Amino acid sequence: MSLKLTHTHHRDTYPSISPTKPSLTQAGKAILITGGGGGIGFEIARSFAKASASRVIIVGRRAGLLDEALAKLRDEFQSGTEFIAHQADIASDASIASLWELLHSQNILVHVLVLNAAQMHPVGSILSMAKNDLMKAFDINVGGNFLMASTFVKQTLRPAGLQLFLINISTGCIHTPVAMISAYTMSKAAFTGLLGHMADECPVKDVQIVSFHPGILYSEASSRIHAQDAFDWDEFALPADFSVWAASQEASWLHGRFVWAHWDVDELKADPDVSRQLEQEKGYLKVGVQGLTAAT
């Protein structure tokens, strides 16, 4: 699965998005990552630690997995970054409320929210799905993520004028649908589209919002659907480091847009056609129905 907007198509990290790059520093910031106990979420936590984040909070449903991840992070990064793990379920409004209440009670302001948790099931043809299973995917991938995002933006500890960063780990299936995971694809598309509208309401100086396709990764979730030799898998370091870049001023021009981690960020920014379309087309690199212009 490949959609190229730049000549260079990355499958691993590269210098422009390196978390050790001075312009991408996350020093002084607290980062919250949902689905942070394993796979891409864990690797994103590592990348933010490499970028000198002051605090990294990983959230997930499975306490055992979180404990293992926390031990690994503390062992690898023995100074500079504080790591916190908290069990929470973004399918539960009460669990989300409890998470943010706990952070507030500990005087923790989250500067960067990475929405990585997602519901992959049900797997199957559209007409084989039960309504409850279909709606569960939307309840988590849209409803749970929306509540996380809105609560993040409304943090009462946030000083006036402080810019926040919201990163949405989306999927390339929005552009190139994969059979048998329609509920996942459409719910991820819906939430990515919703964030595009949120960005229209929130100026980038208030909350910078970037959604991206992380690549083809052999994770626990993908292993349930595909054999390990099904694809030439990308390296986890690519989307992990891209997350840090997306949470920096260098990505401000992509506010509200949806891009692929594969695309070279320098080529994107230097491309006059991309710049022109971003300026002239409100829907460019956003999720929605394109091609019609409203009557004026």
GUMIVO-458267 format. One record per residue (C-alpha): residue number from 1; x, y, z. Coordinates in nm, 3 decimals. Example, Ala and Ser with C-alpha at 12.3 -4.5 7.8 and 13.67 -1.06 7.14 Angstrom:
BEGIN
{1,{1.230,-0.450,0.780}}
{2,{1.367,-0.106,0.714}}
//
This chain:
BEGIN
{1,{0.000,0.000,0.000}}
{2,{0.169,0.321,-0.112}}
{3,{0.056,0.674,-0.194}}
{4,{0.341,0.909,-0.280}}
{5,{0.323,1.288,-0.255}}
{6,{0.703,1.327,-0.247}}
{7,{0.974,1.169,-0.458}}
{8,{1.139,1.032,-0.144}}
{9,{0.941,0.757,0.029}}
{10,{1.079,0.684,0.375}}
{11,{1.044,0.351,0.550}}
{12,{1.263,0.433,0.848}}
{13,{1.352,0.748,1.041}}
{14,{1.582,1.014,0.891}}
{15,{1.769,1.325,1.014}}
{16,{1.495,1.584,0.951}}
{17,{1.260,1.415,1.198}}
{18,{1.523,1.293,1.445}}
{19,{1.405,1.354,1.803}}
{20,{1.759,1.464,1.894}}
{21,{1.738,1.753,1.648}}
{22,{1.755,2.074,1.859}}
{23,{1.456,2.238,1.690}}
{24,{1.236,1.941,1.785}}
{25,{1.316,1.945,2.157}}
{26,{1.030,1.864,2.392}}
{27,{1.213,1.988,2.701}}
{28,{0.979,2.111,2.972}}
{29,{0.677,1.935,2.823}}
{30,{0.451,1.655,2.946}}
{31,{0.342,1.405,2.680}}
{32,{0.039,1.175,2.709}}
{33,{0.018,0.875,2.475}}
{34,{-0.288,0.652,2.456}}
{35,{-0.224,0.291,2.365}}
{36,{0.125,0.350,2.500}}
{37,{0.195,0.007,2.645}}
{38,{0.322,-0.158,2.329}}
{39,{0.381,-0.134,1.956}}
{40,{0.383,0.214,1.807}}
{41,{0.267,0.379,2.130}}
{42,{0.568,0.246,2.317}}
{43,{0.804,0.356,2.039}}
{44,{0.648,0.704,2.040}}
{45,{0.717,0.722,2.414}}
{46,{1.083,0.639,2.344}}
{47,{1.108,0.907,2.077}}
{48,{0.968,1.179,2.303}}
{49,{1.214,1.074,2.572}}
{50,{1.495,1.109,2.318}}
{51,{1.359,1.459,2.251}}
{52,{1.412,1.541,2.621}}
{53,{1.046,1.551,2.725}}
{54,{1.018,1.622,3.096}}
{55,{0.738,1.372,3.151}}
{56,{0.590,1.091,2.938}}
{57,{0.259,0.938,3.044}}
{58,{0.157,0.611,2.881}}
{59,{-0.205,0.503,2.902}}
{60,{-0.364,0.170,2.814}}
{61,{-0.617,-0.095,2.918}}
{62,{-0.375,-0.372,3.020}}
{63,{-0.196,-0.311,3.347}}
{64,{0.061,-0.586,3.291}}
{65,{0.165,-0.451,2.953}}
{66,{0.193,-0.099,3.095}}
{67,{0.409,-0.220,3.384}}
{68,{0.646,-0.394,3.142}}
{69,{0.666,-0.087,2.920}}
{70,{0.728,0.141,3.217}}
{71,{1.014,-0.078,3.338}}
{72,{1.174,-0.080,2.992}}
{73,{1.148,0.297,2.955}}
{74,{1.294,0.366,3.298}}
{75,{1.576,0.123,3.233}}
{76,{1.663,0.282,2.896}}
{77,{1.626,0.645,3.005}}
{78,{1.759,0.659,3.357}}
{79,{1.763,1.037,3.385}}
{80,{1.597,1.340,3.230}}
{81,{1.245,1.208,3.168}}
{82,{0.987,1.101,3.425}}
{83,{0.769,0.811,3.311}}
{84,{0.417,0.746,3.438}}
{85,{0.183,0.461,3.345}}
{86,{-0.191,0.472,3.407}}
{87,{-0.454,0.213,3.329}}
{88,{-0.750,0.366,3.145}}
{89,{-1.000,0.269,2.877}}
{90,{-1.096,0.531,2.619}}
{91,{-1.415,0.334,2.553}}
{92,{-1.531,0.451,2.897}}
{93,{-1.628,0.812,2.963}}
{94,{-1.583,0.751,3.336}}
{95,{-1.232,0.613,3.283}}
{96,{-1.135,0.914,3.073}}
{97,{-1.274,1.153,3.334}}
{98,{-1.085,0.971,3.609}}
{99,{-0.759,0.995,3.414}}
{100,{-0.780,1.371,3.367}}
{101,{-0.897,1.426,3.724}}
{102,{-0.593,1.236,3.848}}
{103,{-0.358,1.442,3.633}}
{104,{-0.522,1.763,3.754}}
{105,{-0.497,1.653,4.118}}
{106,{-0.122,1.599,4.069}}
{107,{-0.088,1.940,3.903}}
{108,{0.017,1.779,3.573}}
{109,{-0.048,1.986,3.263}}
{110,{-0.031,1.785,2.939}}
{111,{0.132,1.979,2.655}}
{112,{0.119,1.709,2.386}}
{113,{-0.157,1.449,2.342}}
{114,{-0.088,1.156,2.108}}
{115,{-0.407,0.966,2.023}}
{116,{-0.288,0.619,1.935}}
{117,{-0.540,0.380,2.095}}
{118,{-0.788,0.231,1.849}}
{119,{-1.042,-0.047,1.801}}
{120,{-0.950,-0.273,1.506}}
{121,{-1.251,-0.505,1.523}}
{122,{-1.489,-0.629,1.397}}
{123,{-1.307,-0.797,1.110}}
{124,{-1.523,-0.915,0.824}}
{125,{-1.738,-0.803,0.536}}
{126,{-1.967,-0.506,0.596}}
{127,{-2.290,-0.703,0.585}}
{128,{-2.156,-0.966,0.825}}
{129,{-2.121,-0.711,1.105}}
{130,{-2.360,-0.679,1.394}}
{131,{-2.472,-0.324,1.461}}
{132,{-2.335,-0.330,1.816}}
{133,{-1.990,-0.434,1.693}}
{134,{-1.992,-0.165,1.426}}
{135,{-2.092,0.104,1.672}}
{136,{-1.827,-0.008,1.922}}
{137,{-1.559,0.082,1.668}}
{138,{-1.712,0.429,1.630}}
{139,{-1.760,0.467,2.006}}
{140,{-1.386,0.413,2.064}}
{141,{-1.224,0.551,1.749}}
{142,{-1.448,0.857,1.730}}
{143,{-1.626,0.905,2.063}}
{144,{-1.344,0.809,2.300}}
{145,{-1.082,0.997,2.102}}
{146,{-1.308,1.303,2.080}}
{147,{-1.356,1.309,2.458}}
{148,{-0.980,1.274,2.511}}
{149,{-0.913,1.559,2.266}}
{150,{-1.177,1.796,2.400}}
{151,{-1.075,1.739,2.763}}
{152,{-0.711,1.795,2.667}}
{153,{-0.788,2.130,2.506}}
{154,{-1.001,2.241,2.804}}
{155,{-0.744,2.166,3.077}}
{156,{-0.802,2.411,3.360}}
{157,{-0.431,2.410,3.449}}
{158,{-0.345,2.555,3.111}}
{159,{-0.213,2.913,3.126}}
{160,{-0.364,3.165,2.886}}
{161,{-0.180,3.171,2.556}}
{162,{-0.003,2.835,2.598}}
{163,{0.004,2.638,2.274}}
{164,{-0.090,2.271,2.288}}
{165,{-0.014,1.995,2.036}}
{166,{-0.259,1.720,1.937}}
{167,{-0.127,1.431,1.728}}
{168,{-0.366,1.177,1.577}}
{169,{-0.229,0.840,1.464}}
{170,{-0.464,0.770,1.175}}
{171,{-0.438,0.516,0.892}}
{172,{-0.360,0.503,0.521}}
{173,{-0.668,0.281,0.485}}
{174,{-0.859,0.609,0.454}}
{175,{-0.701,0.652,0.111}}
{176,{-0.650,0.289,0.016}}
{177,{-0.922,0.080,0.186}}
{178,{-0.834,-0.269,0.305}}
{179,{-1.096,-0.539,0.279}}
{180,{-1.239,-0.688,0.598}}
{181,{-1.166,-0.390,0.828}}
{182,{-1.433,-0.147,0.709}}
{183,{-1.546,-0.048,1.059}}
{184,{-1.191,0.049,1.152}}
{185,{-1.134,0.236,0.827}}
{186,{-1.455,0.438,0.836}}
{187,{-1.435,0.522,1.206}}
{188,{-1.075,0.639,1.167}}
{189,{-1.177,0.846,0.866}}
{190,{-1.461,1.000,1.063}}
{191,{-1.238,1.106,1.350}}
{192,{-0.963,1.238,1.122}}
{193,{-1.230,1.442,0.942}}
{194,{-1.360,1.566,1.276}}
{195,{-1.014,1.688,1.374}}
{196,{-0.997,1.879,1.046}}
{197,{-1.311,2.067,1.152}}
{198,{-1.169,2.118,1.502}}
{199,{-0.861,2.276,1.346}}
{200,{-1.087,2.518,1.158}}
{201,{-1.222,2.635,1.495}}
{202,{-0.891,2.632,1.685}}
{203,{-0.608,2.846,1.544}}
{204,{-0.269,2.679,1.531}}
{205,{-0.130,2.916,1.795}}
{206,{-0.390,2.770,2.032}}
{207,{-0.380,2.397,1.946}}
{208,{-0.168,2.254,1.666}}
{209,{-0.344,1.950,1.520}}
{210,{-0.178,1.702,1.284}}
{211,{-0.307,1.360,1.173}}
{212,{-0.089,1.108,0.993}}
{213,{-0.071,0.756,0.858}}
{214,{0.206,0.580,1.053}}
{215,{0.304,0.329,0.787}}
{216,{0.274,-0.048,0.749}}
{217,{0.376,-0.182,1.089}}
{218,{0.382,-0.537,1.216}}
{219,{0.210,-0.484,1.549}}
{220,{0.007,-0.704,1.779}}
{221,{-0.312,-0.577,1.614}}
{222,{-0.192,-0.629,1.256}}
{223,{-0.064,-0.977,1.341}}
{224,{-0.425,-1.084,1.401}}
{225,{-0.508,-1.006,1.039}}
{226,{-0.182,-1.054,0.842}}
{227,{0.104,-1.303,0.846}}
{228,{0.447,-1.157,0.916}}
{229,{0.554,-1.218,0.556}}
{230,{0.243,-1.051,0.411}}
{231,{0.415,-0.712,0.364}}
{232,{0.755,-0.550,0.361}}
{233,{0.690,-0.379,0.694}}
{234,{0.808,-0.028,0.784}}
{235,{1.026,0.045,1.086}}
{236,{0.853,0.169,1.403}}
{237,{1.110,0.449,1.436}}
{238,{0.954,0.626,1.134}}
{239,{0.614,0.710,1.285}}
{240,{0.759,0.740,1.635}}
{241,{1.001,1.013,1.533}}
{242,{0.744,1.167,1.296}}
{243,{0.520,1.216,1.601}}
{244,{0.786,1.433,1.764}}
{245,{0.827,1.635,1.445}}
{246,{0.448,1.679,1.418}}
{247,{0.446,1.815,1.776}}
{248,{0.689,2.094,1.686}}
{249,{0.673,2.436,1.525}}
{250,{0.824,2.284,1.211}}
{251,{0.490,2.116,1.137}}
{252,{0.268,2.419,1.203}}
{253,{0.188,2.461,0.834}}
{254,{0.013,2.122,0.838}}
{255,{-0.238,2.229,1.103}}
{256,{-0.559,2.030,1.054}}
{257,{-0.417,1.819,0.771}}
{258,{-0.367,1.446,0.718}}
{259,{-0.032,1.328,0.580}}
{260,{0.171,1.007,0.556}}
{261,{0.482,0.948,0.767}}
{262,{0.640,0.806,0.449}}
{263,{0.647,1.149,0.284}}
{264,{0.968,1.351,0.317}}
{265,{0.892,1.659,0.526}}
{266,{1.153,1.877,0.355}}
{267,{1.024,1.792,0.008}}
{268,{0.666,1.855,0.118}}
{269,{0.747,2.199,0.251}}
{270,{0.960,2.292,-0.050}}
{271,{0.705,2.178,-0.310}}
{272,{0.539,2.491,-0.458}}
{273,{0.235,2.290,-0.571}}
{274,{0.174,2.167,-0.217}}
{275,{0.215,2.519,-0.078}}
{276,{-0.022,2.662,-0.337}}
{277,{-0.289,2.400,-0.274}}
{278,{-0.266,2.444,0.104}}
{279,{-0.326,2.816,0.058}}
{280,{-0.599,2.794,-0.205}}
{281,{-0.788,2.473,-0.123}}
{282,{-0.946,2.455,0.221}}
{283,{-0.999,2.080,0.185}}
{284,{-0.650,1.991,0.061}}
{285,{-0.499,1.705,0.266}}
{286,{-0.817,1.686,0.472}}
{287,{-1.072,1.406,0.494}}
{288,{-1.405,1.482,0.329}}
{289,{-1.595,1.488,0.003}}
{290,{-1.392,1.691,-0.243}}
{291,{-1.476,1.829,-0.585}}
{292,{-1.786,2.039,-0.513}}
{293,{-1.788,2.411,-0.439}}
{294,{-2.073,2.555,-0.237}}
{295,{-2.285,2.819,-0.407}}
{296,{-2.218,3.173,-0.285}}
//
